[in-house]
Amino acid sequence: MKRKVEWRLLAASLPVLLLPSLVYADGTPPPRVLNPADTAWVLISTALVMLMLPGLAMFYGGMVRRKNVLGTLMHSFVPLGVITIQWFICGYSLSFAGGDVGHFVGNLDKMFFAGIPFSALNGAALIPDFLFSMFQLMFAVITAALISGGFAERVNFGAYVVFIFVWSTLVYDPIAHWVWGGGWLQAMGALDFAGGTVVHISSGTAALAAALVLKKRRGFPGTLMIPHNLTFTLLGAGLLWFGWFGFNAGSALAANETAVLAFTNTQIATGAGMLGWMLAEYVRAKKASALGAASGVVAGLVAITPAAGFVEPFWAMVIGFVVGILCYQAVVLKVKLGYDDSLDAFGVHAVGGTWGALATGLFVTVGGTGLLAGNLKQVGIQLIGIAASAIYSFTVTALIVIAIEKTIGFRVNDEEEEMGLDTTQHGESGYNMV
């Protein structure tokens, strides 16, 4: 009796099993339906990337002086609100959803998500368009937050809120469109798996521009400005590492082998980045510091971001180890040159992102070819993408900062800077213990 029931179930399900072939047989493509596994993975990845914001807040917050810890935490926390609204109003339309204007930026047809049904699927991915927009939103949020490392401890909070809204609209959205939204770099064939160019080069060069325009902190470099809580910084680095799996592996937009490759490469490159930084530091200072280990972790994460789904694990190790040494040397050079990039946003993100984007052109063998396969052209395309995003971000950022400084004022006055941002900008203290 049981065997008869099984045969009946098989007979009943046979037409369903044959449906795809029947559909293809008459030349009609099968309907696009939501993939539950892919949707679940990108949902999780979106939440992981969001977790990077408190991770960044702790990473940056531990490196500033005690009187500025709350102000610095807020610089990473408040973009979750500001950029979310900017993205809903116009950012998603300008970056991805609103068509194409001269291969430079999207238009405003999809402001407020107009005309996007919540059930609509996104492009080639079998996930809802709303989910894709939320995943990409988290990238926009953390990019804006990263810039704050360049001018930590010396800016007005209200001006900062205005800055990140304007910067995301005029800088992040166009560059995201260039690379991922159908713009000119994408058409050229530039490779950026998860944001080396879009996120790290743009934010790192913006941080440098803002630091140069706003000038040094009072007493820099003569006054000792040591991190007040390195336990915060190490914990923040750990949260960034954890969240970065969503950042990189989630960028596959599917629960597939590419996501697994990106996940694997992220872990290997990050470990190698930490070791590379500690080795360079030990050679120079005969000590491997906790701050150096945390910085090496972030450098490794940054460098593998553009290459995560494009290279094999051996080259991920090379990318990570080299970037640890490069970024350490960039931080040392900052001291010699005398510019005040407070938390080394340029030295880690711009330098690390540049190496990662270039290394993608050198070592790509998955989903494309690079120098390893004799395709020197890809290296040239990567260099064009690096230069274009760096020059555009630096120039427009400098103009935005100058405009804000000349109108509402960006930098706090000497008295407020001496008292600390926690008190003067927020009326609070990070530590109220006796």
N, C-alpha and C positions, 0 to 999 in steps of 0.2 A: 504493500500500500504506500509506504514511504517513498519507494522508488518511482511509483507512478506520479506522485505529487511533484517530485523533483523534475521529472521529464516534462510535466505540464508547465512548471515555472520556466524551464529552459525554453520551451516552445513559445511561451507568451513573451519572453524577453528578447527572442531572436530578432524581431523587426526593429526593436530599439537598438540592438547591437549593430544591425546592418544600416541604420539610418544615415550615418556619415557617408558611407560608400554610395548609398542610393542618391544622396544629395549631390555628391561630386559627380555621379554618373551622368546627370543631365546638365552638367556644366555650371550649376549654381553653387557658390561657396556656402559652407555651413554657417549658420548664424553665430555671431560672436556673443558668448555668454560669459558671465562673471566666473572667474576661477577662485573658488573659496580658499584654496591653499595660498595662492599668491596674495589675495586680499588680506588674509590673516597675517602673513609675513610682513607686508608693507605697513599694516596697522601697528604691529609690534615695533618695526623699525622706526616709524614716526615717533612713537613714544620714547624709544631709545635716544633718538636725536634730541628730543625735547629735554631729556635728562642731562644732556651735555651742557645745558645752560646753567643749572646749579653747580655742575662740575667746574665749568669755566669760572663761575663766580668764586668758588672756593680756591681754585688755582690762582686766580688773580688776587683775590682778597688776602690770601696769606702772604703775598709778596710785598704788600704796601705797609706803610707805617700804621701803628695802632689807631691813630686819630682819623684815618681815612678808610677803615675797613668797611663800614656800612656803605659809604659812598661808592666804593669800588664794587661791592656786591650788587648794589642797585644798578650799576652800569651794565651788568650782565643779566640782571633780572627784569628790568623794565622793558627791554626790547621784546619780551614775550607778549606784552600788551601793545606797545606802539607799533611794532612791525606786523603783528597779526591784523590790526585794523588797516594799516597801509596796504597789506597784501589783499585784503578783502575789497577795499575801495578800488585800487588800481594796480597793485603790484603783480598779481597773477595775470591780469589782462596784458600788461606791458611785457611780461616775461614770456608767457607761454600761450595764453588762451585767446589773445586779441588779434590774431592775424599777424601780418608782417608789414612794416613800413620801411622800405629801402634796405631790408636785411639788417637794420640797425636796432629796431625796437618794435614791440607789438603796438596795437592801437588800444583804444579804450572801449571797444565794443562789449567787453565782458566785465565792465565795472560792476562791483557788488555781485559778481557771479551771475550776471544777467544772462538768461538763455542757456544756462547749464543745468539740465535736470539732475537731480541727485542720483538717479539710476544710470546716467550716461557713463559709458566706459571710455577710458583714456587712450587714444591713439592705438598703437599696437599692443599695449599692455591690457591684460584682462582684469583690470581693477577699476573701481569707480573713479571718475574724474575728480570728484570731491576729495577722495583719498589721495590721489596724486597731488592735488593742490595743497593739501595739508602737509604731506611729506616735503614738498618743495618749500613750503612756508618755513619749516624748521631750519632749512639751510639759510634762508634769507635772515631769519632771526639771529642765528649764531654768527653770521658774517658781520652784521652790524655790531654785535657785542664784542667781537674780537678786536675791533678798532680801538676800543677804549683803553687797551693796554698801552697804546702809544702816548696817551696824554693823561694817564692816571694821576690823581692827587692835585690837579690844578684847574679843573673846569667847573663851570656853573651847571647845575643839574638841569634846569629848565632849558638852557641852550643845548645841552646834550640831547634832550628829547627832540627838539626841533631838528638838530643835526642828523640823527639817525633816520628820521622820517624822510627828510630831503635827500640824504645820501642814498638810501635804498631806492628811491624813485629815480634819481638821476644817474646813479652809478651801478648799483647792483642789478637792477632790472634790465638795463640795456646789455650788460655783459652776460647775464644769464641767457638772454635772448640770442646773443651772438653765438654762444657755444651749444646751448641745448634747445632753444626755442625756434629754430629755423633760420637763424641769422647767418651772417657772412662767414664766420669761423667754422660753423657746422658745415656749411656748404663747401668750404675749402677742405674739410676732412680733419680738422683739429680733434684730438682725442683728450677727453677729460672725464674719466669715469664717474667721479663723485665730487669734484670741485676744487682741484688744485689751482686752476686758473680762476674760476668763477668765485670761489670762496677765499682762498688763502692769498693768492697774489693780489687780488683786489683789496682785501682788508689790510694786508701787511703794508702795501704801498700807501694806502689811505692813512694808516697810522703814522707812517713816516712824514707824510705831508702835513698832517695836523700837528705833529710834534714840532716840526720846523717852524710852522707859522705861529704857534702859540708860545714858542721859546721854552727855555729850560725852567724847571722848578727852582724856587729860591734855594740857593746854597749848592745846587748841583754844579760840578761834581765834587766839590770840596767837602760838603757835609755828608756824614755817613748816613745812608738811607737803607738800612738793612731790613729784610723781611721780618715782620713781627710774629708770624705764626706759620712755620714751615710744615707743621702737621696738617694745617688746612690745605696747603699747596699739594702735599703728597696725596691726600684724600681726593682733592679735586682732580689731580692727574689720573687717579684710578677710576673715577667716575667718567672722565673723558674717554679713557681707554675702553671702558665698558660700553658707553653710548656710541662710540665710533664704529662698532660692529653694525649698528643700524645705519649709520652714515654711509659706510662703504658697501657692505653686503646688501643693504636695503636698496641701493641704487641699481641693482639688477632688476628691480621692480617685479621680481618673480622668485618663487622658492625653487630655484634650479641650480644647475652646476656652476653657473657664473657667480651666483651668490656665495656658494661654497668656496670658490676660488678666491673671491674678494675677502671673505671672512678669514681664510687661511693666510693670505698675503698680509692682511692687516695685523694679525698676531705676530707673524715672523718679522715684518719690517719694524714694528714697534719695539720688540725685544732687541733687535739689532741696533735701532736708534739709541736706545738707552745705553747699551754697551759702548757704542761709538763715542757718545758724549762723555761718558765716564772715563774712557781710555784717554781721550784728548785732554780732559781736565787733569787726570792723574799725571800725564806726561808733563804738563805745564806747572801744576801746583802741588804734585805729590799727594793729592787727596782726591777722593771721589765723593762729592757732596750729595746730600739729599736733594737740594735744589737742582743740581746738575742731572741727577737721575730722572727727576720729574720733567725737566726741560727736554731731556733726550727722548723720553716717552712721547711728548707732544710733537717734537720734531719728526720722529719716525711716523707718527700718525699722519702728520701733514704731508710728508713726502710720498707716502704710498697712496694717498687719496686719489690722485689722477690716474694712477696705474693699476689700481687694485684688481680690476677685472680684465686687465690686458696682458699681464706678465706672469711668468711662471715663478713658483716660490723661491728658487735660487736667486733670481734677480730682485725679488722683493727684499731678500736679506741684504743684497748689495746696496740697494736703494736706501734702506734703513741705516746701515752702518755708515755709509758715506755721509748721509745727511746729519747724523749725530756729530761728526767731526766738522762739517761745513758750518752748521749753525752755532756750534761752540766758538769757532773762529770769528763768525760774524758778530757775536756778542762781545768778544774781546776787542774786535775792531771798533765797535761803537764807543768804547771807553777812550780809545786813541783819537777818534774823530771828534768826540765831545758833544754829539747830539744827544738829546734826552728822550729817547724812546723808553719810557718808564719801565715797562714790563717786557721789553724785547719782542714786541709784536712784529716789527719788521724783520729782526734777526731770525726769528723762528718761522713765521708764517710766509713772509715774502720770499726769503731765501730758501726755506724748505719747499714751498710751493713751486718755486722756479726750478729747483733741482728735480722735483718730482715730475713736473710737466715735461722737462727735457728728457729725463730718464724714460718716460713713457715712449717717446720717439725713438730712443736708443734700443729699448729692450722688448717692445711689444711683439708678441708672437701669437696672442689669442685675440681673435676678432679683428686682426689687422697685422700689418708688417711694419717693421722699422729698420734701424741700422743693422740689427742682427741678421735680417733677411736681405740685406743689400738695398733697402729702400731709404736712401738718404733724404728723399723728398719729404718724408714724414717728419724728420728732424727739423727741416726748414719750416714746415707748417707749424710745428710746436713752438719754435722760436718766434714766429710772427704772432702767435697767440699770446705768448708771454709778454712780448714788447707792447703789443696793442693794449692789453688789459692793464699793464703796469703804468704806461704813460697816461692812458685815459683816466684811470682811477686817481693817480697822483695829481694830475692837473685839475680835474673837476673838484676833487676833495679840497685842494688848496683854495680854490675859488669859493667854495661853500663856507669854509672856515673863516676866510677873510670877510665874507659878507655878514656872517653871524657876529663876528667880533666887532665889526664896524657899526652894527645896528643895535642888537640887544645885548651884546657883550658875551663872549664865550669863556674867557679866562676869569677866574676869581681874582679879587684884589689881594695885595700882600698880607693884609691883616687876616682875611678869611683863609688864605692858604696856610698861614702860620697856626691858626686855631685848629684847622682841620675841616675836611668836608662833612664829616659826620655831624658836627655841631652846627656849622654855618649853613649847610644845604638841607639838612634833614631834622635838625633840632633834637638829635638823639646821640647816644653813645653806644658803640659796639660792645663795651664791657662796663658794667655797672657794679662789679664786685669790689668790695673794700680790700 
